[in-house]
Amino acid sequence: PYDNREHYLGFQFDEAGRPLPAVAGVLTALAGWPAWDVALWFVTDNPWLERQRPVDLVVDHGSRVVRTAQADAAARVSGVTDNGSREAGS
């Protein structure tokens, strides 16, 4: 919530205002992540996507974006960063 209201980023919806199926898949894959981390995930260059941002690919390459979210979620659980190294404390 911001300013005591819920806000939704427009990229999550098609032209008719319906949620994109790939967004649901990403949200399922990243379940348990803080909301701001999920939002940041969508707008940050991703090495699994050749340094492209998921937000830029979610419409035309939705299944690829979902697979990337699944890989990132698994990497976070295992403590492996995007460059293959282990995070401190893992």
PASEBA-1860 file (N, C-alpha, C; in nm, 3 decimals):
! residues 90
1> PYDNREHY> 0.082/-0.120/0.000/0.000/0.000/0.000/0.086/0.126/0.000 ~ 0.040/0.224/-0.065/0.103/0.354/-0.067/-0.007/0.457/-0.047 ~ 0.017/0.548/0.042/-0.081/0.652/0.070/-0.215/0.590/0.111 ~ -0.203/0.478/0.187/-0.320/0.404/0.238/-0.410/0.349/0.127 ~ -0.355/0.328/0.008/-0.431/0.271/-0.103/-0.345/0.166/-0.174 ~ -0.411/0.066/-0.229/-0.341/-0.034/-0.309/-0.318/0.023/-0.449 ~ -0.200/0.000/-0.502/-0.167/0.043/-0.638/-0.115/-0.078/-0.715 ~ -0.146/-0.084/-0.843/-0.102/-0.195/-0.926/-0.032/-0.139/-1.049
9> LGFQFDEA> 0.081/-0.197/-1.081/0.157/-0.153/-1.198/0.085/-0.199/-1.325 ~ 0.070/-0.108/-1.419/-0.008/-0.133/-1.539/0.041/-0.245/-1.628 ~ 0.170/-0.277/-1.625/0.223/-0.380/-1.714/0.163/-0.517/-1.685 ~ 0.100/-0.533/-1.570/0.045/-0.663/-1.530/-0.085/-0.699/-1.602 ~ -0.139/-0.604/-1.679/-0.270/-0.621/-1.739/-0.265/-0.606/-1.891 ~ -0.356/-0.678/-1.958/-0.365/-0.664/-2.103/-0.448/-0.539/-2.137 ~ -0.471/-0.518/-2.266/-0.541/-0.398/-2.311/-0.683/-0.388/-2.255 ~ -0.744/-0.502/-2.223/-0.880/-0.504/-2.169/-0.882/-0.495/-2.016
17> GRPLPAVA> -0.764/-0.483/-1.956/-0.757/-0.473/-1.810/-0.754/-0.606/-1.738 ~ -0.739/-0.716/-1.813/-0.730/-0.849/-1.752/-0.586/-0.877/-1.711 ~ -0.566/-0.944/-1.597/-0.430/-0.979/-1.556/-0.364/-1.073/-1.658 ~ -0.236/-1.052/-1.685/-0.161/-1.140/-1.774/-0.136/-1.273/-1.704 ~ -0.157/-1.385/-1.772/-0.133/-1.516/-1.711/0.011/-1.531/-1.660 ~ 0.107/-1.478/-1.731/0.246/-1.493/-1.689/0.273/-1.424/-1.556 ~ 0.203/-1.316/-1.530/0.222/-1.246/-1.402/0.180/-1.337/-1.287 ~ 0.069/-1.408/-1.305/0.025/-1.503/-1.202/0.131/-1.610/-1.179
25> GVLTALAG> 0.193/-1.658/-1.287/0.299/-1.758/-1.274/0.419/-1.704/-1.200 ~ 0.456/-1.581/-1.228/0.569/-1.519/-1.157/0.535/-1.503/-1.010 ~ 0.416/-1.455/-0.980/0.377/-1.434/-0.840/0.375/-1.566/-0.764 ~ 0.334/-1.673/-0.831/0.339/-1.805/-0.768/0.483/-1.847/-0.741 ~ 0.569/-1.827/-0.840/0.710/-1.865/-0.825/0.780/-1.786/-0.715 ~ 0.744/-1.660/-0.702/0.811/-1.573/-0.604/0.730/-1.559/-0.475 ~ 0.636/-1.649/-0.453/0.555/-1.646/-0.330/0.647/-1.645/-0.209 ~ 0.615/-1.560/-0.115/0.697/-1.548/0.005/0.797/-1.436/-0.001
33> WPAWDVAL> 0.823/-1.385/-0.119/0.913/-1.270/-0.132/0.837/-1.145/-0.088 ~ 0.906/-1.050/-0.027/0.841/-0.922/0.004/0.792/-0.855/-0.125 ~ 0.680/-0.785/-0.115/0.617/-0.723/-0.232/0.713/-0.631/-0.308 ~ 0.792/-0.555/-0.236/0.885/-0.463/-0.304/0.995/-0.541/-0.375 ~ 1.036/-0.656/-0.323/1.135/-0.739/-0.392/1.078/-0.793/-0.523 ~ 0.951/-0.831/-0.521/0.886/-0.879/-0.643/0.878/-0.766/-0.746 ~ 0.837/-0.649/-0.703/0.830/-0.534/-0.794/0.968/-0.504/-0.852 ~ 1.069/-0.507/-0.769/1.206/-0.482/-0.816/1.250/-0.590/-0.913
41> WFVTDNPW> 1.211/-0.714/-0.887/1.247/-0.825/-0.977/1.199/-0.797/-1.118 ~ 1.077/-0.748/-1.132/1.020/-0.723/-1.264/1.096/-0.614/-1.341 ~ 1.154/-0.518/-1.274/1.213/-0.402/-1.343/1.366/-0.400/-1.342 ~ 1.426/-0.509/-1.299/1.572/-0.517/-1.292/1.624/-0.608/-1.404 ~ 1.732/-0.566/-1.468/1.797/-0.651/-1.569/1.824/-0.788/-1.508 ~ 1.796/-0.893/-1.583/1.810/-1.028/-1.530/1.907/-1.110/-1.615 ~ 2.008/-1.169/-1.552/2.106/-1.247/-1.629/2.045/-1.368/-1.700 ~ 1.939/-1.425/-1.645/1.872/-1.538/-1.711/1.804/-1.493/-1.841
49> LERQRPVD> 1.781/-1.365/-1.853/1.712/-1.309/-1.970/1.805/-1.222/-2.054 ~ 1.934/-1.258/-2.055/2.035/-1.182/-2.129/2.033/-1.034/-2.091 ~ 2.020/-1.010/-1.962/2.022/-0.873/-1.904/1.902/-0.788/-1.947 ~ 1.797/-0.853/-1.992/1.673/-0.780/-2.020/1.587/-0.780/-1.894 ~ 1.491/-0.690/-1.889/1.403/-0.682/-1.772/1.279/-0.768/-1.795 ~ 1.237/-0.844/-1.694/1.115/-0.924/-1.710/0.995/-0.842/-1.755 ~ 0.982/-0.720/-1.706/0.869/-0.635/-1.743/0.863/-0.613/-1.895 ~ 0.976/-0.613/-1.961/0.981/-0.589/-2.105/0.949/-0.714/-2.187
57> LVVDHGSR> 0.948/-0.830/-2.123/0.929/-0.956/-2.194/0.800/-1.028/-2.156 ~ 0.733/-0.984/-2.052/0.622/-1.060/-1.995/0.506/-1.079/-2.092 ~ 0.484/-0.988/-2.184/0.372/-1.002/-2.279/0.406/-1.104/-2.387 ~ 0.520/-1.090/-2.452/0.553/-1.174/-2.566/0.628/-1.302/-2.531 ~ 0.687/-1.307/-2.413/0.767/-1.424/-2.373/0.733/-1.464/-2.230 ~ 0.603/-1.470/-2.202/0.556/-1.496/-2.067/0.608/-1.624/-2.006 ~ 0.610/-1.734/-2.080/0.656/-1.861/-2.022/0.804/-1.855/-1.986 ~ 0.880/-1.784/-2.067/1.023/-1.766/-2.036/1.041/-1.684/-1.909
65> VVRTAQAD> 0.960/-1.581/-1.892/0.968/-1.498/-1.772/0.930/-1.581/-1.649 ~ 0.829/-1.666/-1.661/0.788/-1.751/-1.549/0.901/-1.848/-1.514 ~ 0.962/-1.911/-1.613/1.074/-2.003/-1.586/1.189/-1.929/-1.518 ~ 1.212/-1.805/-1.558/1.317/-1.725/-1.496/1.284/-1.697/-1.350 ~ 1.159/-1.665/-1.322/1.118/-1.642/-1.183/1.137/-1.768/-1.100 ~ 1.105/-1.882/-1.157/1.123/-2.009/-1.086/1.271/-2.033/-1.057 ~ 1.357/-2.005/-1.154/1.501/-2.022/-1.135/1.554/-1.926/-1.029 ~ 1.508/-1.801/-1.033/1.554/-1.703/-0.934/1.506/-1.740/-0.794
73> AAARVSGV> 1.384/-1.789/-0.783/1.332/-1.830/-0.653/1.413/-1.948/-0.598 ~ 1.444/-2.044/-0.683/1.523/-2.159/-0.640/1.664/-2.116/-0.600 ~ 1.721/-2.024/-0.675/1.855/-1.975/-0.643/1.855/-1.902/-0.509 ~ 1.750/-1.826/-0.483/1.742/-1.752/-0.356/1.732/-1.849/-0.239 ~ 1.654/-1.955/-0.256/1.638/-2.055/-0.150/1.770/-2.127/-0.124 ~ 1.844/-2.156/-0.231/1.969/-2.230/-0.216/2.085/-2.140/-0.178 ~ 2.063/-2.007/-0.183/2.169/-1.914/-0.147/2.267/-1.887/-0.258 ~ 2.233/-1.921/-0.380/2.321/-1.898/-0.494/2.281/-1.768/-0.561
81> TDNGSREA> 2.379/-1.682/-0.587/2.351/-1.555/-0.654/2.344/-1.578/-0.804 ~ 2.311/-1.472/-0.879/2.297/-1.487/-1.024/2.429/-1.515/-1.095 ~ 2.540/-1.501/-1.024/2.667/-1.533/-1.089/2.720/-1.670/-1.046 ~ 2.636/-1.746/-0.973/2.673/-1.882/-0.935/2.746/-1.892/-0.803 ~ 2.779/-1.781/-0.739/2.847/-1.789/-0.611/2.745/-1.800/-0.497 ~ 2.792/-1.842/-0.381/2.703/-1.855/-0.267/2.702/-1.725/-0.190 ~ 2.583/-1.690/-0.141/2.570/-1.570/-0.059/2.626/-1.598/0.080 ~ 2.671/-1.494/0.146/2.722/-1.509/0.283/2.613/-1.566/0.371
89> GS> 2.651/-1.658/0.458/2.558/-1.718/0.551/2.481/-1.835/0.493 ~ 2.512/-1.872/0.369/2.440/-1.984/0.307/2.526/-2.108/0.309
END
